[in-house]
Amino acid sequence: MAKKYLHTAIAAILLFALLGCAKESKEAKKPVYFSIQDMFVNTNYSTEGTSHMQITTVWLEVNGKSIGAFEMPATPPVILNEGSNKIRFYEGITMNGIDASRAIYDRLDYIEFSLDYTPSGKEDSDTIVFDRNQLTTNYASFATIDILETFDNAGLSFEKSGDSDTSIVKNNNPADWFTNPQDPSEDNGRCGSLYTNSKSDYAEIATVNAYSLPSGGLNVYLEMNYQSNIPMIVGVIAETSTGNIEQKATLGINPKEEWNKIYVNLVTETSSYFDGAKFKIFIAAKHQSGLDTGYVNLDNLKLVY
């Protein structure tokens, strides 16, 4: 009988131990919060243009596992290993200025680094705040960057079309110039301005040079800083090898009275030609009733592909 009770006691002890292990294994690790307030890009201004980026989304991987996409500024919860962790950030943009069209900007290098983590032991979840160095990247080594216009140098690389009532001018008012909020020391110089009124109500400009751009579904981005009180249209003028010229609008852009950054993807237009076409970029704006003067201020226009 004593033996029977001993076996029962041992079985009970083993059962409690197993239940305790099962309970412990089911307990979730406490999440850690990442504080990602902004993301930055280093550029060589003379060859790559402004370093200003408008990263609106971050895609996050931890130890090779995708955590998801988070709107910036972001404070995503993650589960970290105690000790070393491999962190990867992919920078995302709002494509064509449309909130529903967020995508990883595939012309920037992703950010990757190792993170050593030791739990603080506090009751509240830990928060890790990343410094600027950990949140800074570069254009990818394979990216081609054609600077269209910075308005810093002599001359202009845009000219008015035959249908335009007005042309672009260099703006001499410092109050109108673009300042890079991520690097106020960046020497952006002047901006370019289009003006309309009731008598000169249509403005259209195009690049002087035509560019050979990839086709076959490869992304071609027009990066641009702008502010305006009238809507504008951005598109391409295709010059085919047979001498045909076709103008195609890509995107209508609503007014923004504060400086804004936009990424216009020209892939649909550039991929509709397969015969060695070259492309000019055009920008057009129409005067709006009720305004004495319409304006479009532009800066830091570049093609990235």
C-alpha positions as CSV (number, residue, x, y, z in Angstrom):
1,M,0.0,0.0,0.0
2,A,2.9,2.4,0.9
3,K,4.4,1.7,-2.5
4,K,1.1,2.6,-4.2
5,Y,1.0,5.9,-2.3
6,L,4.6,6.6,-3.2
7,H,3.9,6.0,-6.9
8,T,0.9,8.3,-6.7
9,A,2.9,11.0,-5.1
10,I,5.7,10.8,-7.7
11,A,3.1,10.9,-10.5
12,A,1.5,14.0,-8.9
13,I,4.8,15.8,-8.6
14,L,5.7,15.0,-12.2
15,L,2.2,16.2,-13.3
16,F,2.6,19.5,-11.5
17,A,6.1,19.9,-13.0
18,L,4.8,19.3,-16.5
19,L,1.9,21.6,-16.0
20,G,4.3,24.3,-14.7
21,C,6.6,23.9,-17.8
22,A,3.6,24.0,-20.1
23,K,2.4,27.2,-18.4
24,E,5.8,28.8,-18.6
25,S,6.2,27.8,-22.3
26,K,2.8,29.4,-23.1
27,E,3.6,32.7,-21.4
28,A,4.4,35.3,-24.0
29,K,7.7,37.2,-23.8
30,K,7.2,40.9,-22.9
31,P,7.2,43.0,-26.1
32,V,9.9,45.7,-26.6
33,Y,8.9,48.9,-28.4
34,F,11.0,50.5,-31.1
35,S,10.9,54.3,-31.3
36,I,11.4,55.2,-35.0
37,Q,10.6,58.9,-35.4
38,D,12.2,59.7,-38.8
39,M,14.6,58.1,-41.3
40,F,17.4,59.8,-43.1
41,V,19.5,59.5,-46.3
42,N,23.1,60.6,-46.8
43,T,23.8,62.1,-50.3
44,N,26.6,63.8,-52.2
45,Y,24.7,67.0,-53.1
46,S,26.6,67.7,-56.3
47,T,26.0,64.2,-57.8
48,E,22.9,62.9,-56.0
49,G,21.0,66.1,-55.0
50,T,19.2,66.9,-51.8
51,S,19.3,64.4,-49.0
52,H,15.7,65.3,-48.1
53,M,13.4,62.2,-48.0
54,Q,9.8,61.8,-46.9
55,I,9.8,58.3,-45.5
56,T,6.2,57.6,-44.5
57,T,6.3,53.9,-43.7
58,V,8.8,51.5,-42.3
59,W,8.9,47.7,-43.0
60,L,10.5,45.9,-40.1
61,E,12.3,42.5,-39.8
62,V,13.6,41.1,-36.6
63,N,15.9,38.0,-36.7
64,G,14.8,37.2,-40.3
65,K,11.1,37.4,-39.5
66,S,8.8,40.0,-41.0
67,I,7.1,42.0,-38.3
68,G,5.0,44.2,-40.7
69,A,4.7,47.8,-42.1
70,F,4.2,50.7,-39.8
71,E,3.3,54.3,-40.5
72,M,5.9,56.9,-39.5
73,P,6.5,58.0,-36.8
74,A,6.3,54.4,-35.6
75,T,6.5,52.7,-32.3
76,P,6.1,49.0,-33.2
77,P,6.1,46.2,-30.6
78,V,8.6,43.4,-31.2
79,I,9.8,40.3,-29.4
80,L,13.6,40.3,-29.0
81,N,16.0,37.6,-27.9
82,E,18.0,38.3,-24.9
83,G,21.4,39.0,-26.3
84,S,22.1,39.6,-30.0
85,N,19.3,40.4,-32.5
86,K,19.5,41.1,-36.3
87,I,17.4,44.2,-37.2
88,R,16.4,45.3,-40.7
89,F,14.5,48.4,-41.7
90,Y,13.0,49.0,-45.2
91,E,12.2,52.6,-46.1
92,G,8.7,53.2,-47.5
93,I,7.3,56.1,-49.5
94,T,3.8,57.3,-50.4
95,M,3.8,56.5,-54.2
96,N,2.4,59.4,-56.3
97,G,1.3,61.1,-53.2
98,I,-1.5,58.6,-52.7
99,D,-1.9,57.4,-49.1
100,A,-3.2,54.0,-50.2
101,S,-0.2,53.5,-52.4
102,R,2.6,53.0,-49.9
103,A,5.6,51.0,-51.1
104,I,9.2,50.1,-50.2
105,Y,11.4,52.7,-52.0
106,D,13.6,50.2,-53.9
107,R,16.2,52.8,-54.8
108,L,17.4,53.1,-51.2
109,D,19.6,50.6,-49.3
110,Y,17.7,48.9,-46.5
111,I,19.2,49.5,-43.0
112,E,20.6,46.5,-41.1
113,F,22.5,46.2,-37.8
114,S,22.9,43.9,-34.8
115,L,21.2,44.9,-31.5
116,D,22.2,43.5,-28.2
117,Y,19.3,43.4,-25.8
118,T,19.2,42.9,-22.0
119,P,15.8,43.2,-20.4
120,S,15.6,46.0,-17.9
121,G,13.5,44.0,-15.4
122,K,11.0,46.9,-15.2
123,E,7.3,46.1,-15.0
124,D,6.6,48.3,-18.0
125,S,7.8,47.2,-21.4
126,D,11.2,48.5,-22.6
127,T,11.4,51.1,-25.3
128,I,14.5,51.4,-27.5
129,V,15.1,54.8,-29.1
130,F,17.3,54.6,-32.2
131,D,19.8,57.4,-32.9
132,R,20.2,59.1,-36.3
133,N,23.1,56.9,-37.3
134,Q,21.0,53.8,-36.9
135,L,18.2,55.3,-39.0
136,T,20.4,56.6,-41.9
137,T,20.9,55.0,-45.3
138,N,22.0,55.8,-48.8
139,Y,20.8,55.5,-52.4
140,A,21.5,51.9,-53.5
141,S,24.7,51.4,-55.4
142,F,22.8,50.3,-58.5
143,A,20.6,53.4,-58.6
144,T,21.1,55.9,-61.4
145,I,20.4,59.6,-60.5
146,D,19.9,62.3,-63.1
147,I,19.6,65.7,-61.5
148,L,17.1,67.7,-63.6
149,E,17.3,71.0,-61.8
150,T,18.3,72.5,-58.4
151,F,18.1,76.1,-59.5
152,D,21.5,76.6,-57.8
153,N,23.5,77.0,-61.0
154,A,23.6,79.3,-64.0
155,G,21.0,78.7,-66.7
156,L,17.9,76.5,-66.5
157,S,17.3,73.0,-67.7
158,F,13.6,73.6,-68.2
159,E,12.0,75.7,-71.0
160,K,8.5,76.8,-71.8
161,S,6.5,74.8,-74.3
162,G,4.9,76.5,-77.4
163,D,1.5,76.4,-75.7
164,S,2.6,78.1,-72.5
165,D,1.7,81.7,-71.6
166,T,4.6,81.9,-69.1
167,S,7.9,80.4,-68.3
168,I,9.8,79.3,-65.2
169,V,12.0,81.8,-63.4
170,K,14.5,81.6,-60.6
171,N,12.8,82.9,-57.4
172,N,15.0,85.6,-55.7
173,N,12.9,85.7,-52.5
174,P,14.6,83.7,-49.7
175,A,11.2,83.4,-47.9
176,D,10.0,81.2,-50.7
177,W,13.0,78.9,-50.9
178,F,13.0,75.3,-49.8
179,T,14.9,74.4,-46.7
180,N,15.7,70.8,-45.9
181,P,14.1,70.1,-42.5
182,Q,16.3,67.1,-42.0
183,D,19.4,69.1,-42.7
184,P,18.9,72.8,-42.5
185,S,22.6,73.4,-43.3
186,E,22.2,71.9,-46.8
187,D,22.8,74.6,-49.4
188,N,19.7,74.4,-51.5
189,G,20.0,77.9,-53.0
190,R,17.0,79.3,-54.9
191,C,13.9,77.6,-56.1
192,G,12.1,77.9,-59.5
193,S,8.6,79.5,-59.8
194,L,5.8,79.4,-62.3
195,Y,3.2,82.2,-62.1
196,T,-0.2,82.4,-63.7
197,N,-3.0,85.0,-63.7
198,S,-6.2,85.7,-65.6
199,K,-4.3,86.8,-68.7
200,S,-1.5,84.3,-68.6
201,D,-3.5,81.4,-67.4
202,Y,-1.5,78.4,-68.7
203,A,2.0,77.4,-67.7
204,E,3.9,74.4,-69.2
205,I,7.6,73.6,-69.1
206,A,9.7,70.7,-70.2
207,T,13.3,69.6,-69.7
208,V,15.6,70.8,-72.4
209,N,17.3,67.4,-72.5
210,A,15.7,64.1,-73.3
211,Y,16.7,61.1,-71.1
212,S,17.1,57.4,-72.0
213,L,15.1,55.6,-69.3
214,P,14.6,51.9,-68.6
215,S,11.4,50.1,-69.8
216,G,10.1,46.6,-69.2
217,G,8.2,47.4,-66.0
218,L,11.2,48.9,-64.2
219,N,10.4,51.7,-61.8
220,V,11.5,55.3,-62.8
221,Y,10.9,57.9,-60.1
222,L,10.7,61.6,-60.4
223,E,11.6,63.1,-57.0
224,M,10.5,66.7,-56.5
225,N,10.0,69.3,-53.7
226,Y,7.1,71.6,-54.4
227,Q,4.6,74.1,-53.0
228,S,1.7,75.7,-54.9
229,N,-1.7,77.3,-54.7
230,I,-2.9,75.8,-58.0
231,P,-3.0,72.1,-59.2
232,M,-0.4,70.9,-61.6
233,I,0.2,67.9,-63.9
234,V,3.4,65.9,-64.3
235,G,4.2,63.7,-67.2
236,V,6.5,62.7,-70.0
237,I,7.1,63.7,-73.7
238,A,8.3,60.6,-75.5
239,E,10.6,61.0,-78.5
240,T,10.6,57.7,-80.4
241,S,13.4,56.4,-82.7
242,T,11.0,57.0,-85.7
243,G,10.7,60.7,-84.9
244,N,7.2,60.5,-83.3
245,I,6.6,62.8,-80.3
246,E,3.9,61.8,-77.8
247,Q,3.0,63.7,-74.6
248,K,1.5,61.7,-71.8
249,A,0.3,62.9,-68.4
250,T,1.3,60.7,-65.4
251,L,-0.2,62.4,-62.3
252,G,-2.3,65.4,-61.2
253,I,-0.9,67.0,-58.1
254,N,-3.1,69.0,-55.7
255,P,-2.0,72.3,-54.2
256,K,0.2,72.3,-51.1
257,E,1.0,75.7,-49.5
258,E,3.7,74.2,-47.4
259,W,6.8,72.6,-49.1
260,N,6.1,68.9,-49.8
261,K,8.1,66.0,-51.3
262,I,6.6,63.7,-53.9
263,Y,7.7,60.6,-55.7
264,V,6.1,60.2,-59.1
265,N,6.5,56.8,-60.6
266,L,6.8,57.1,-64.4
267,V,6.9,53.3,-65.0
268,T,3.6,53.1,-67.0
269,E,4.7,55.8,-69.4
270,T,8.3,54.7,-69.8
271,S,7.4,51.0,-70.2
272,S,4.9,51.7,-73.0
273,Y,7.8,52.3,-75.5
274,F,10.3,49.6,-76.6
275,D,12.1,51.3,-79.5
276,G,14.8,53.3,-77.8
277,A,12.6,56.2,-76.9
278,K,13.9,59.2,-75.0
279,F,11.9,61.2,-72.6
280,K,11.5,64.7,-71.5
281,I,9.7,65.6,-68.2
282,F,7.0,68.2,-68.4
283,I,5.1,70.1,-65.7
284,A,1.9,72.1,-66.5
285,A,-0.4,74.3,-64.4
286,K,-3.7,76.1,-65.1
287,H,-4.8,79.3,-63.4
288,Q,-7.7,79.0,-61.0
289,S,-10.6,81.5,-60.9
290,G,-10.8,83.5,-57.7
291,L,-7.0,83.9,-57.5
292,D,-5.1,87.0,-58.4
293,T,-1.9,85.1,-58.9
294,G,-1.3,81.4,-59.1
295,Y,2.1,80.0,-58.3
296,V,4.0,76.7,-58.4
297,N,7.4,76.6,-56.6
298,L,9.7,73.8,-57.5
299,D,13.1,72.5,-56.2
300,N,15.3,69.4,-56.3
301,L,13.9,67.7,-59.3
302,K,15.7,64.4,-60.1
303,L,15.1,61.1,-61.9
304,V,16.0,58.0,-59.9
305,Y,15.9,54.6,-61.5
